[in-house]
Amino acid sequence: MYDMHIHSQYSMDSTTEMEKIVIKAIENNMKSICFTDHVDFDSTAQKIDFVFRTSDYFREINRFKYRYKKDIEILAGVEIGIQPHLFERYDKFLNNNRFDFVLMSIHSVNGEDIYVDNFTGGKDPVEAIRAYYETMLECVRGFSNFDILGHIDYIDRYFSQKEDIPSLEKYKDLLVEILETIIEKDKGIELNTSGLRKSLGYFHPKLSILEIYKDLGGETITIGSDSHTSDAVGADFKLAEKMLRDLGFKYIHIFKDRKRFPINIQ
């Protein structure tokens, strides 16, 4: 198993030490894990920069990479919380740091953090979800220094009631444009298993979005647990791989030094 989305104490929303995660991954017989700790510039209404000291980050990853080299492959990635006004700033940050993998996610819309600032609260659900996907479309069109688009329907977690989540038809036009752009740019998407742990009852993205991606010709996909605690590393991966096989995907992918490598799952 290959987990390409893991958070440690270097993320603002995790306190789990890297070594504890590595040991748990080895116990779970995982072949490769990638730390993707958060870098969210200009985040929340307070415009805070959530960023770790990259020299410390790489040093610690390299220490465990050497210590456990016979047991598991450890990769150094990052999850960036993109916003349209931050393209140049993220380009500079990424060009100055040699990550194996860049996962790009939408955590904020119009300056509001979806979770911290309760972006969906008090808004018409359709207006909120279309604003989210409009932002995503602007970012995938305007920014290219990433490998995979993370947890596409992340916003679904933050509607107060499940029944408030708009149907796919309400934003499908935007979603198709996003996925077409991803494919044209030779990027990919993530199958994020955390939706099951967030009581949604489905992965990110949901099955219907995966079907659209496959129908459009999309092939590049990673699997990530989005774990913030060691016990969630690799969670529900067998179910995720089965879903992808059933949809006709032949490979999942991992990234090393920003290069894509396919892993056969058929």
C-alpha positions as CSV (number, residue, x, y, z in Angstrom):
1,M,0.0,0.0,0.0
2,Y,1.1,3.5,-0.8
3,D,-0.2,6.5,1.3
4,M,0.4,9.8,-0.5
5,H,-1.3,12.1,2.0
6,I,-0.1,12.1,5.6
7,H,0.1,14.9,8.2
8,S,2.5,15.0,11.2
9,Q,3.4,17.5,13.9
10,Y,4.6,19.8,11.2
11,S,1.0,20.6,10.3
12,M,-1.0,23.1,12.4
13,D,-3.8,20.6,12.9
14,S,-1.7,17.5,14.0
15,T,0.5,16.7,16.9
16,T,1.5,13.2,15.8
17,E,5.3,12.7,15.7
18,M,6.7,11.5,12.4
19,E,8.4,8.4,13.8
20,K,5.2,7.2,15.4
21,I,3.6,7.4,11.9
22,V,6.5,5.6,10.3
23,I,6.4,2.7,12.8
24,K,2.6,2.3,12.4
25,A,3.0,2.3,8.6
26,I,5.6,-0.5,8.9
27,E,3.2,-2.4,11.2
28,N,0.5,-2.1,8.5
29,N,2.9,-3.5,5.9
30,M,2.9,-0.4,3.8
31,K,5.5,-0.1,1.0
32,S,5.7,3.7,0.8
33,I,4.3,6.8,2.7
34,C,4.6,10.5,1.8
35,F,4.4,13.2,4.4
36,T,2.3,16.1,3.0
37,D,2.2,18.6,5.8
38,H,0.2,21.8,5.4
39,V,1.5,25.0,4.0
40,D,-1.4,27.5,3.9
41,F,-0.4,31.1,3.2
42,D,-2.8,33.9,4.0
43,S,-5.2,31.6,5.7
44,T,-8.4,32.3,7.5
45,A,-9.9,35.8,8.0
46,Q,-6.8,36.6,10.1
47,K,-4.5,36.1,7.0
48,I,-2.2,33.8,8.9
49,D,0.7,31.9,7.3
50,F,0.6,28.3,8.3
51,V,4.0,27.1,7.3
52,F,6.7,24.8,8.7
53,R,10.5,25.3,8.7
54,T,11.5,23.3,5.6
55,S,15.1,22.7,6.7
56,D,13.8,21.0,9.9
57,Y,11.2,19.1,7.9
58,F,13.6,17.6,5.4
59,R,16.2,16.9,8.0
60,E,13.7,14.8,10.1
61,I,12.3,13.0,7.1
62,N,15.8,12.1,5.9
63,R,16.7,10.8,9.3
64,F,13.8,8.4,9.4
65,K,14.3,7.6,5.7
66,Y,17.8,6.3,6.6
67,R,16.8,4.7,9.9
68,Y,14.0,2.7,8.3
69,K,15.3,2.2,4.8
70,K,15.0,-1.6,5.0
71,D,11.4,-1.5,6.1
72,I,9.6,1.3,4.1
73,E,10.1,4.1,1.6
74,I,9.5,7.6,3.1
75,L,8.8,10.5,0.8
76,A,8.8,14.3,1.5
77,G,5.7,16.1,0.1
78,V,3.6,19.1,0.9
79,E,-0.1,20.0,0.8
80,I,-0.6,23.6,-0.3
81,G,-3.8,25.5,0.3
82,I,-4.1,27.4,-2.9
83,Q,-5.9,30.7,-3.5
84,P,-5.9,32.7,-6.7
85,H,-3.9,35.6,-5.4
86,L,-1.1,33.3,-4.1
87,F,0.2,31.8,-7.4
88,E,3.5,33.6,-7.5
89,R,4.2,33.1,-3.8
90,Y,3.6,29.4,-4.0
91,D,5.7,29.1,-7.1
92,K,8.6,30.7,-5.3
93,F,8.2,28.5,-2.2
94,L,8.0,25.3,-4.3
95,N,10.9,26.2,-6.5
96,N,13.1,26.9,-3.5
97,N,12.3,23.5,-1.9
98,R,12.8,20.1,-3.4
99,F,9.7,18.1,-2.5
100,D,8.9,14.7,-3.9
101,F,5.2,15.5,-4.3
102,V,2.9,18.6,-4.3
103,L,-0.7,18.1,-3.4
104,M,-2.8,21.1,-4.2
105,S,-6.1,21.6,-2.3
106,I,-8.8,24.3,-1.9
107,H,-9.2,25.1,1.8
108,S,-10.4,28.7,1.4
109,V,-12.9,30.6,-0.8
110,N,-12.8,34.4,-1.2
111,G,-10.5,34.6,1.8
112,E,-12.7,32.5,4.1
113,D,-11.3,29.2,5.4
114,I,-14.0,26.6,4.7
115,Y,-13.6,25.0,8.2
116,V,-12.2,27.7,10.5
117,D,-14.4,30.5,9.1
118,N,-17.5,28.3,8.6
119,F,-17.6,29.3,4.9
120,T,-20.9,27.4,4.2
121,G,-22.7,28.8,7.3
122,G,-25.5,31.1,6.4
123,K,-25.0,30.8,2.7
124,D,-27.3,29.2,0.1
125,P,-25.8,25.8,-0.4
126,V,-25.8,26.0,-4.1
127,E,-24.2,29.4,-4.1
128,A,-21.6,28.2,-1.6
129,I,-20.7,25.0,-3.6
130,R,-20.5,26.8,-6.9
131,A,-18.2,29.5,-5.4
132,Y,-16.0,26.7,-4.2
133,Y,-15.7,25.0,-7.6
134,E,-15.3,28.3,-9.3
135,T,-12.3,29.0,-7.1
136,M,-11.0,25.5,-7.9
137,L,-11.4,26.0,-11.6
138,E,-9.6,29.4,-11.5
139,C,-6.7,27.7,-9.6
140,V,-6.3,24.7,-11.8
141,R,-6.3,27.0,-14.9
142,G,-3.9,29.5,-13.5
143,F,-1.5,27.5,-11.5
144,S,0.6,24.5,-12.7
145,N,3.2,23.9,-10.1
146,F,1.5,20.9,-8.5
147,D,1.1,17.2,-9.2
148,I,-2.3,16.1,-7.8
149,L,-5.6,18.0,-6.9
150,G,-6.6,16.9,-3.4
151,H,-9.9,15.8,-2.0
152,I,-12.0,17.5,-4.7
153,D,-15.4,17.5,-2.9
154,Y,-13.8,18.5,0.5
155,I,-16.5,21.1,1.0
156,D,-19.2,18.4,1.4
157,R,-17.9,17.8,5.0
158,Y,-18.9,21.3,6.1
159,F,-22.6,21.6,5.3
160,S,-24.4,21.4,8.6
161,Q,-26.7,18.7,7.4
162,K,-26.0,16.0,4.8
163,E,-29.3,16.8,3.1
164,D,-27.9,20.4,2.5
165,I,-25.2,19.0,0.1
166,P,-26.3,20.1,-3.4
167,S,-26.7,17.4,-6.0
168,L,-23.9,17.0,-8.5
169,E,-26.1,18.4,-11.3
170,K,-25.9,21.8,-9.6
171,Y,-22.2,22.2,-10.2
172,K,-21.4,19.5,-12.8
173,D,-20.6,22.1,-15.5
174,L,-17.8,23.5,-13.3
175,L,-16.6,20.1,-12.3
176,V,-16.2,18.9,-15.9
177,E,-14.2,21.9,-16.8
178,I,-11.9,21.3,-13.7
179,L,-11.3,17.7,-14.6
180,E,-10.8,18.5,-18.3
181,T,-8.2,21.0,-17.3
182,I,-6.5,18.6,-15.0
183,I,-6.2,16.0,-17.8
184,E,-5.0,18.6,-20.3
185,K,-2.2,19.7,-18.0
186,D,-1.2,16.0,-17.4
187,K,-2.0,16.3,-13.7
188,G,-4.1,14.0,-11.6
189,I,-6.6,13.7,-8.7
190,E,-6.5,12.1,-5.3
191,L,-8.8,9.4,-3.9
192,N,-8.9,10.5,-0.3
193,T,-10.3,8.0,2.2
194,S,-11.0,10.4,5.0
195,G,-14.6,11.0,3.9
196,L,-15.5,7.7,5.5
197,R,-14.0,8.8,8.8
198,K,-15.8,12.2,8.5
199,S,-19.2,10.4,8.5
200,L,-19.9,11.3,4.9
201,G,-20.2,7.6,4.0
202,Y,-18.0,8.1,0.8
203,F,-14.5,8.9,-0.3
204,H,-13.3,12.2,-1.6
205,P,-14.2,12.4,-4.4
206,K,-17.5,10.5,-4.4
207,L,-18.1,7.7,-6.9
208,S,-20.0,9.8,-9.4
209,I,-17.0,12.3,-9.7
210,L,-14.6,9.4,-10.2
211,E,-16.8,8.1,-12.9
212,I,-16.7,11.4,-14.7
213,Y,-13.0,11.6,-14.4
214,K,-12.6,8.1,-15.9
215,D,-15.1,8.8,-18.7
216,L,-13.1,12.0,-19.6
217,G,-10.0,9.9,-20.0
218,G,-8.4,10.6,-16.6
219,E,-5.9,8.0,-15.5
220,T,-3.5,9.6,-12.9
221,I,-4.7,9.0,-9.4
222,T,-3.1,8.7,-5.9
223,I,-4.6,7.3,-2.8
224,G,-4.2,9.2,0.5
225,S,-5.6,8.7,4.0
226,D,-5.3,12.4,4.9
227,S,-4.3,11.0,8.3
228,H,-3.5,13.3,11.2
229,T,-3.1,10.5,13.7
230,S,-1.0,7.3,13.3
231,D,-4.0,5.0,13.5
232,A,-5.5,6.4,10.3
233,V,-2.4,5.7,8.1
234,G,-3.6,3.5,5.2
235,A,-7.2,3.5,6.4
236,D,-9.7,1.8,4.0
237,F,-7.1,1.4,1.2
238,K,-8.2,-2.1,0.2
239,L,-11.7,-0.7,-0.3
240,A,-10.3,2.2,-2.2
241,E,-8.3,0.0,-4.5
242,K,-11.3,-2.2,-5.2
243,M,-13.4,0.8,-6.1
244,L,-10.7,1.9,-8.6
245,R,-10.4,-1.5,-10.1
246,D,-14.2,-1.8,-10.5
247,L,-14.1,1.5,-12.3
248,G,-11.5,0.2,-14.7
249,F,-8.4,2.0,-13.4
250,K,-5.3,-0.1,-13.9
251,Y,-2.9,1.9,-11.8
252,I,-2.5,4.1,-8.8
253,H,0.5,6.5,-8.8
254,I,3.2,7.7,-6.5
255,F,5.6,10.6,-7.0
256,K,9.3,10.8,-6.3
257,D,11.3,14.0,-7.1
258,R,8.1,15.3,-8.7
259,K,8.1,12.3,-11.2
260,R,5.1,10.0,-11.5
261,F,5.4,6.3,-11.1
262,P,2.5,3.9,-11.8
263,I,1.6,1.0,-9.5
264,N,-0.4,-1.9,-11.0
265,I,-3.6,-2.6,-9.1
266,Q,-5.3,-5.0,-11.5
